[in-house]
Amino acid sequence: MKPLPLLILMLACAGCADFPELEGREQPNVGSAPYPTLIPIQENLGPPVDPLNEAAEVEEDLIARREALEKKAEELQAAEIN
């Protein structure tokens, strides 16, 4: 059986599903609740990150990892196999 007819059948069955009604399920005070105060997004994000500084830190980390891997590779190549 080809997958397309099976997919169409599954989507048709999912379209027939009963979803519960949401009317009347919210709390009584929701309708009269005040709208939340909006704040500028920059206050949430904090100070901007300096991309050059960030790149330098990442580069230092990568160089340290490379050096550690090179040292490990040299040790493994120099190891004697019995």
Residue, then its C-alpha position, 0 to 999 in steps of 0.5 A: m500500500k502506498p503511503l499517500p492514501l494512508l496519510i490522507l486516511m489518517l488526516a481525515c480521521a484526525g479531522c473528525a475528532d471531537f475537541p472539547e468546547l472552551e466556552g465557560r471553562e475560564q475563571p469568572n475574573v478573566g474577563s475583567a482582569p487588567y491587561p498586563t503591562l508591556i515593557p520594552i524588549q531591551e529591558n528583558l534582554g539586558p545589555p547587548v553582547d559585544p560580538l567581537n569579545e564573544a568571538a574572541e572567547v569562543e576562539e580561545d576555547l576552540i584553540a584550547r580544545r584543539e591543542a588538547l586534542e593534538k596532544k592526545a593524538e600525539e600520545l596515542q600515536a606514540a603509544e606502544i601496541n603489544 
